[in-house]
Amino acid sequence: MRLWVRSQVDHIEHLDLTLQGTDRQVLGGQIPGVSLTAANAVYRGIHLDSAAVSARDILINLGQVVRGKPLRLLQSFSVYGEVMLSQDSLNASLSAPYLAEGVENFWQTLLSQPPVAAEIEQHYGPAALQPAPTSTSIQSGRLTLMAGARQLRAGLVLHEGHWLGLEQPCWVTPAGDFASQALQGFCWDLGPETQMETLSLQPGRLLCVGQLEVRP
């Protein structure tokens, strides 16, 4: 199992894996529980400085794997954990397909709203409405998203576990910060399979604690 986990990541410096269950259960593909801690790992382009996760009731086709078949899940299960990304790791992750698509969808959602587009054009000019690569900065409990000329700074707040809201959003310009009226109350749906408990912007890093459903 440790070898399989290592085969799923692009890079990892530390891995500690503990399985629960009898030998018969595990060899039969039933894993009652598993816990994992990792440091400096890269999974599908996502850079994680540290991760500690646990899961229960995992069912896999281990019998078929022994006969040369690919490993696959036979039922959904939930993963609970804590991950931490530094500002450098977050920026390095922005090119990963999963995160890049999410960030692009976020900007497209904002730009599709006429009041938001009007604010961007007012503060940065019409050229700022075009797509641009995104980078981030984390300072004083607030996240700044920078895409070309436009810069959006806000705190992050969770609603009902899977809605991500912007707290006191503002546009950052050379002339100063301007509060965004169009983005007041804006929320982004993280998906029903996500249940976040904590999303904390600490000096130079992002801490996430919550649960994610893994499906076959």
N, C-alpha and C positions, 0 to 999 in steps of 0.2 A: 504493500500500500504506500509506503514511503517512497519507493521508486516511482510509482505511478504519479504521486503528487508532484515529485520533482520533474517528471516528464511533461506536466501540464503548465509549468511556469517557464518563462524565458530566462529568469535568473533568480537565485535565492542564496543568501549567505548563511541563514540559520533556519533549521526546521526541527521542531519537536512534535511528534505525532503519537497520540495514545488512543488505542482502540479498547472499547469495552465489549464484553461478550465471551462466550466459550469458544474453543477452537472449532467445535462442530458448527456453531452458529456462523462464525466468520467464514469458514470454508464453504458453507452453504449459501453465502452471499447475504446473510442477515447480520447487520452491524447495529447492535442496540445503542451504541453511543461512540462518539469520536470527538477528541479535542485536538486542536492544532495551534501552535504558536510559530510565527515566522518573523524574520527581520530582513529588511532590504530585499524584498521580493518584487519581481516584475511579472504580472499576470496579464497576458494579452495586451501588453503595452501600458498597463496601469501600474505605476510605481508606488509601492507601499513601504513606508519606513518600518512599520510594525503592524502585526495583525495577531489577534487571539480570537479564535472562533471555536464553536462547539455545535454539534448536531446529534440528533437522535433518530432511531428507526430508519436506517438507510438500508435499502434493498437493491442489490446489484446482481448481475448475471455471472457471478464468479465461476460457476460450473462451466459455462460456455467459454469464459476467458481461458481456463485451463486447456480447453480444446482448440485454442487459437482464435476465438472470436473476439471482436472489440469489446471493451468494457463499456457498459451502459447502465443507466439507472432504470429500475423497474417501477418506481413510484416516486411521487414528490416528497420532499422533506424540507424542514426549516433549518436554517443556519442562523445562530445567534452569535454576534461577535462585536469586537471593537477594532477599528483600524485607524491608523494615524498617517497622514501625509504631510510632509513639510511643504513649504511654498515651492521649493525647487522640484520636488517630486510631483506636485500638482501640475506645474507648468510642463514637466516632461511627459505627463500623462495626457495632455490635451491633444496630442496627435494620435492617441490610440483610437481605433475605430469606434468603440462603444462611447467613449467620452466625447470625442470630436463630434459625433452625430448628435449627442444630447446637447452640447453647447451650441451647435449650429441651429438645431430646432428651437432652442431657447431664444436666440437672437431673431430667428425668422418669426417666431410668435410675437415678439415685441415689435418688430418692424411692420408686421401686418396690421397693427393697431394704429389707426390714423393719429390719435392724440400723442402716442409715443413717438411715432415718426416725425410729427410736427416739432416736438421738443428737441429731438436729435438734430433736425435740420436747423432749428433756431440757434442752437448752441455751437454746432460744428459745421454747418453748411450741407448742401445736398449730397456731396461726395461721401459723407459719412454714412449714408444709407446703403452703401454697397457692402457686400460681404468682405470680411477681413479676418486674418488669423487672430486668435484670442490668446492673451496671456493674463496672468493674475498677480495680485499683490494682497497680502494679508497683514493688516496693521490695526491695532487697537480694537479688536473684535469686529472688524469690518472687512469685507472682501471687495476688491476692486477688479472688475472685468474690463480689460483694455482690448479693443478691436479697432485697429486703425486709429482715427482721430477720436472716436467716441470712447468715453470712460464712464462706467457705471459703478458707483460705490454704494454698498448697502450692508446692513447686518442681515443675518439669516435667522428665520424663525420657523418652527415646525407646527403644523396644524394636523391633528388627527393621525399623526404617524406617517402619512405619505404625501402631504401637501407641504411644499417648500415655499415660504413667503419671504418677501423682501421687507426689511425693516428700515425705515427712514432712507429710502433710495434717493440718490442725488447724482447729477451729472457733474463730473469733474472737468473743469476747463482752466486755461491759463488765467482767466479773469476771476476764478474762484469756484466754489461749489454751489450748485443751484438745485434746490429740492425739486424732485419730480412729482408733479401732481398727477400725471397720467399713470404712474406706477404705484400709487397708494393702494394698498390692498391686493396687489398682484400676487398670485400663487401659481406654482408649477406642480403638476401631478407627477410624483415619482413612480406611480404604478401601484396597483392593488397588492402585488406580491411583496411590496416593501412596507416595513413597519419600523420607523426610526424612533429612537428614544432620545438621542442626543446628537446634535450637530453643532459643534462648538468651534468658533474661530478664536484660536489662541495665538499668541505672538509668533508669527512665522509658520503656523501649522494649522491643519484642519483635523479635528477629531470626530469620528462618527461611531455611534453605538446604536445597534438595532438588530432587526431580524429580516431575513430575506428568504423567500420561498424558492427552492431549486426544483425545477420541473424536468422530467425526462425529455 
